């Protein structure tokens, strides 16, 4: 397995961990009556994310943000791997993305401004670096 695929695998495990970090407090705060329901708007009154504490809401948004970032990172890993373009640059960038995503979770959960945005940009730039490097 290439280092980039290993980083992608670890990013997938991070996504699972993020889900647990969000789901456990959300279930404790809302109760399973709401979280196991079909979540019909008429029954809930407002979206569940608006009914949780600010930190749990941030964890939910961080989870969604990782889903979005993971799409582009997966594309980068696939292009690098299938194009046989793995280099120290793409390997370093893959692990930089992973490190940024790990740091992003607490930065977002604790509302660290402007660090959350800067950490996000590092991960985005690492992904962009992989895509551009695969063309060279």
Phi and psi in degrees as GROMACS dihedral restraints (atoms count N, CA, C in turn):
[ dihedral_restraints ]
;  ai    aj    ak    al  type     phi  dphi    fc
    3     4     5     6     1   -71.9    20    10
    4     5     6     7     1   157.2    20    10
    6     7     8     9     1   -58.5    20    10
    7     8     9    10     1   -33.9    20    10
    9    10    11    12     1   -65.3    20    10
   10    11    12    13     1   -40.9    20    10
   12    13    14    15     1   -67.2    20    10
   13    14    15    16     1   -35.1    20    10
   15    16    17    18     1   -63.6    20    10
   16    17    18    19     1   -44.3    20    10
   18    19    20    21     1   -61.8    20    10
   19    20    21    22     1   -39.2    20    10
   21    22    23    24     1   -65.2    20    10
   22    23    24    25     1   -41.3    20    10
   24    25    26    27     1   -61.7    20    10
   25    26    27    28     1   -44.7    20    10
   27    28    29    30     1   -66.0    20    10
   28    29    30    31     1   -35.1    20    10
   30    31    32    33     1   -64.9    20    10
   31    32    33    34     1   -36.0    20    10
   33    34    35    36     1   -64.9    20    10
   34    35    36    37     1   -40.4    20    10
   36    37    38    39     1   -66.7    20    10
   37    38    39    40     1   -36.9    20    10
   39    40    41    42     1   -61.1    20    10
   40    41    42    43     1   -39.4    20    10
   42    43    44    45     1   -61.1    20    10
   43    44    45    46     1   -40.8    20    10
   45    46    47    48     1   -64.8    20    10
   46    47    48    49     1   -41.5    20    10
   48    49    50    51     1   -63.4    20    10
   49    50    51    52     1   -42.9    20    10
   51    52    53    54     1   -61.0    20    10
   52    53    54    55     1   -38.2    20    10
   54    55    56    57     1   -60.1    20    10
   55    56    57    58     1   -45.9    20    10
   57    58    59    60     1   -64.5    20    10
   58    59    60    61     1   -40.6    20    10
   60    61    62    63     1   -61.9    20    10
   61    62    63    64     1   -29.1    20    10
   63    64    65    66     1   -89.0    20    10
   64    65    66    67     1   -43.6    20    10
   66    67    68    69     1   -69.4    20    10
   67    68    69    70     1   -37.6    20    10
   69    70    71    72     1   -63.3    20    10
   70    71    72    73     1   -53.8    20    10
   72    73    74    75     1   -65.9    20    10
   73    74    75    76     1   -33.4    20    10
   75    76    77    78     1   -62.5    20    10
   76    77    78    79     1   -43.2    20    10
   78    79    80    81     1   -66.4    20    10
   79    80    81    82     1   -37.4    20    10
   81    82    83    84     1   -67.4    20    10
   82    83    84    85     1   -39.1    20    10
   84    85    86    87     1   -75.9    20    10
   85    86    87    88     1   -39.0    20    10
   87    88    89    90     1   -96.6    20    10
   88    89    90    91     1   -27.5    20    10
   90    91    92    93     1    86.2    20    10
   91    92    93    94     1   149.9    20    10
   93    94    95    96     1   -69.2    20    10
   94    95    96    97     1   -18.8    20    10
   96    97    98    99     1   -59.1    20    10
   97    98    99   100     1   -37.2    20    10
   99   100   101   102     1   -85.9    20    10
  100   101   102   103     1   -45.1    20    10
  102   103   104   105     1   -71.7    20    10
  103   104   105   106     1   -24.4    20    10
  105   106   107   108     1   -93.5    20    10
  106   107   108   109     1    -4.0    20    10
  108   109   110   111     1   -75.5    20    10
  109   110   111   112     1   169.9    20    10
  111   112   113   114     1   -73.2    20    10
  112   113   114   115     1    -2.8    20    10
  114   115   116   117     1    60.2    20    10
  115   116   117   118     1    37.8    20    10
  117   118   119   120     1   -65.8    20    10
  118   119   120   121     1   132.7    20    10
  120   121   122   123     1   -55.4    20    10
  121   122   123   124     1   -37.7    20    10
  123   124   125   126     1   -64.6    20    10
  124   125   126   127     1   -31.4    20    10
  126   127   128   129     1   -80.5    20    10
  127   128   129   130     1   -37.6    20    10
  129   130   131   132     1   -87.2    20    10
  130   131   132   133     1   -27.6    20    10
  132   133   134   135     1    88.0    20    10
  133   134   135   136     1   -47.2    20    10
  135   136   137   138     1  -152.7    20    10
  136   137   138   139     1   162.5    20    10
  138   139   140   141     1   -56.4    20    10
  139   140   141   142     1   148.1    20    10
  141   142   143   144     1   -58.4    20    10
  142   143   144   145     1   -36.7    20    10
  144   145   146   147     1   -60.9    20    10
  145   146   147   148     1   -25.4    20    10
  147   148   149   150     1   -84.9    20    10
  148   149   150   151     1    -4.8    20    10
  150   151   152   153     1  -106.1    20    10
  151   152   153   154     1    -1.3    20    10
  153   154   155   156     1  -100.5    20    10
  154   155   156   157     1   170.5    20    10
  156   157   158   159     1   -65.9    20    10
  157   158   159   160     1   159.9    20    10
  159   160   161   162     1   -55.1    20    10
  160   161   162   163     1   -41.9    20    10
  162   163   164   165     1   -65.2    20    10
  163   164   165   166     1   -43.8    20    10
  165   166   167   168     1   -64.1    20    10
  166   167   168   169     1   -38.1    20    10
  168   169   170   171     1   -61.4    20    10
  169   170   171   172     1   -39.8    20    10
  171   172   173   174     1   -65.5    20    10
  172   173   174   175     1   -39.8    20    10
  174   175   176   177     1   -63.1    20    10
  175   176   177   178     1   -37.2    20    10
  177   178   179   180     1   -63.9    20    10
  178   179   180   181     1   -45.2    20    10
  180   181   182   183     1   -67.7    20    10
  181   182   183   184     1   -35.7    20    10
  183   184   185   186     1   -64.2    20    10
  184   185   186   187     1   -39.1    20    10
  186   187   188   189     1   -61.7    20    10
  187   188   189   190     1   -48.7    20    10
  189   190   191   192     1   -62.7    20    10
  190   191   192   193     1   -38.2    20    10
  192   193   194   195     1   -63.1    20    10
  193   194   195   196     1   -38.2    20    10
  195   196   197   198     1   -68.8    20    10
  196   197   198   199     1   -36.8    20    10
  198   199   200   201     1   -56.3    20    10
  199   200   201   202     1   -44.2    20    10
  201   202   203   204     1   -65.6    20    10
  202   203   204   205     1   -46.5    20    10
  204   205   206   207     1   -67.4    20    10
  205   206   207   208     1   -32.9    20    10
  207   208   209   210     1   -66.0    20    10
  208   209   210   211     1   -29.0    20    10
  210   211   212   213     1   -61.9    20    10
  211   212   213   214     1   -51.0    20    10
  213   214   215   216     1   -68.6    20    10
  214   215   216   217     1   -38.5    20    10
  216   217   218   219     1   -64.9    20    10
  217   218   219   220     1   -40.7    20    10
  219   220   221   222     1   -61.0    20    10
  220   221   222   223     1   -43.5    20    10
  222   223   224   225     1   -57.8    20    10
  223   224   225   226     1   -45.5    20    10
  225   226   227   228     1   -61.3    20    10
  226   227   228   229     1   -44.6    20    10
  228   229   230   231     1   -64.7    20    10
  229   230   231   232     1   -42.0    20    10
  231   232   233   234     1   -63.6    20    10
  232   233   234   235     1   -45.1    20    10
  234   235   236   237     1   -63.3    20    10
  235   236   237   238     1   -45.9    20    10
  237   238   239   240     1   -63.2    20    10
  238   239   240   241     1   -44.7    20    10
  240   241   242   243     1   -71.0    20    10
  241   242   243   244     1   -51.2    20    10
  243   244   245   246     1   -70.0    20    10
  244   245   246   247     1   -28.2    20    10
  246   247   248   249     1   -83.1    20    10
  247   248   249   250     1     1.8    20    10
  249   250   251   252     1    52.4    20    10
  250   251   252   253     1    44.3    20    10
  252   253   254   255     1  -111.2    20    10
  253   254   255   256     1    18.9    20    10
  255   256   257   258     1   -65.6    20    10
  256   257   258   259     1   126.0    20    10
  258   259   260   261     1  -137.9    20    10
  259   260   261   262     1   170.4    20    10
  261   262   263   264     1   -56.6    20    10
  262   263   264   265     1   -32.2    20    10
  264   265   266   267     1   -65.0    20    10
  265   266   267   268     1   -48.0    20    10
  267   268   269   270     1   -69.6    20    10
  268   269   270   271     1   -33.9    20    10
  270   271   272   273     1   -66.9    20    10
  271   272   273   274     1   -45.9    20    10
  273   274   275   276     1   -62.1    20    10
  274   275   276   277     1   -42.0    20    10
  276   277   278   279     1   -64.1    20    10
  277   278   279   280     1   -39.0    20    10
  279   280   281   282     1   -62.7    20    10
  280   281   282   283     1   -44.5    20    10
  282   283   284   285     1   -75.0    20    10
  283   284   285   286     1   -26.0    20    10
  285   286   287   288     1   -66.5    20    10
  286   287   288   289     1   -42.8    20    10
  288   289   290   291     1   -57.5    20    10
  289   290   291   292     1   -48.4    20    10
  291   292   293   294     1   -61.2    20    10
  292   293   294   295     1   -45.2    20    10
  294   295   296   297     1   -62.4    20    10
  295   296   297   298     1   -40.9    20    10
  297   298   299   300     1   -63.0    20    10
  298   299   300   301     1   -40.6    20    10
  300   301   302   303     1   -67.2    20    10
  301   302   303   304     1   -36.6    20    10
  303   304   305   306     1   -63.9    20    10
  304   305   306   307     1   -44.4    20    10
  306   307   308   309     1   -70.9    20    10
  307   308   309   310     1   -27.7    20    10
  309   310   311   312     1   -63.9    20    10
  310   311   312   313     1   -36.7    20    10
  312   313   314   315     1   -60.3    20    10
  313   314   315   316     1   -55.9    20    10
  315   316   317   318     1   -68.0    20    10
  316   317   318   319     1   -32.1    20    10
  318   319   320   321     1   -61.9    20    10
  319   320   321   322     1   -40.2    20    10
  321   322   323   324     1   -75.0    20    10
  322   323   324   325     1   -44.3    20    10
  324   325   326   327     1   -58.8    20    10
  325   326   327   328     1   -37.6    20    10
  327   328   329   330     1   -97.1    20    10
  328   329   330   331     1     6.6    20    10
  330   331   332   333     1    63.5    20    10
  331   332   333   334     1    40.6    20    10
  333   334   335   336     1   -78.6    20    10
  334   335   336   337     1   102.8    20    10
  336   337   338   339     1  -103.5    20    10
  337   338   339   340     1   132.9    20    10
  339   340   341   342     1   -93.4    20    10
  340   341   342   343     1     9.6    20    10
  342   343   344   345     1   -59.0    20    10
  343   344   345   346     1   -38.9    20    10
  345   346   347   348     1   -56.0    20    10
  346   347   348   349     1   -47.5    20    10
  348   349   350   351     1   -67.6    20    10
  349   350   351   352     1   -38.6    20    10
  351   352   353   354     1   -66.4    20    10
  352   353   354   355     1   -41.1    20    10
  354   355   356   357     1   -63.6    20    10
  355   356   357   358     1   -42.4    20    10
  357   358   359   360     1   -57.7    20    10
  358   359   360   361     1   -44.5    20    10
  360   361   362   363     1   -63.6    20    10
  361   362   363   364     1   -38.1    20    10
  363   364   365   366     1   -59.1    20    10
  364   365   366   367     1   -45.4    20    10
  366   367   368   369     1   -64.0    20    10
  367   368   369   370     1   -41.6    20    10
  369   370   371   372     1   -63.9    20    10
  370   371   372   373     1   -44.7    20    10
  372   373   374   375     1   -64.7    20    10
  373   374   375   376     1   -37.4    20    10
  375   376   377   378     1   -63.1    20    10
  376   377   378   379     1   -41.5    20    10
  378   379   380   381     1   -64.5    20    10
  379   380   381   382     1   -45.3    20    10
  381   382   383   384     1   -60.4    20    10
  382   383   384   385     1   -39.8    20    10
  384   385   386   387     1   -59.5    20    10
  385   386   387   388     1   -41.7    20    10
  387   388   389   390     1   -63.5    20    10
  388   389   390   391     1   -42.8    20    10
  390   391   392   393     1   -64.4    20    10
  391   392   393   394     1   -46.7    20    10
  393   394   395   396     1   -66.1    20    10
  394   395   396   397     1   -41.6    20    10
  396   397   398   399     1   -62.0    20    10
  397   398   399   400     1   -30.6    20    10
  399   400   401   402     1   -70.4    20    10
  400   401   402   403     1   -18.2    20    10
  402   403   404   405     1   -88.8    20    10
  403   404   405   406     1   -14.0    20    10
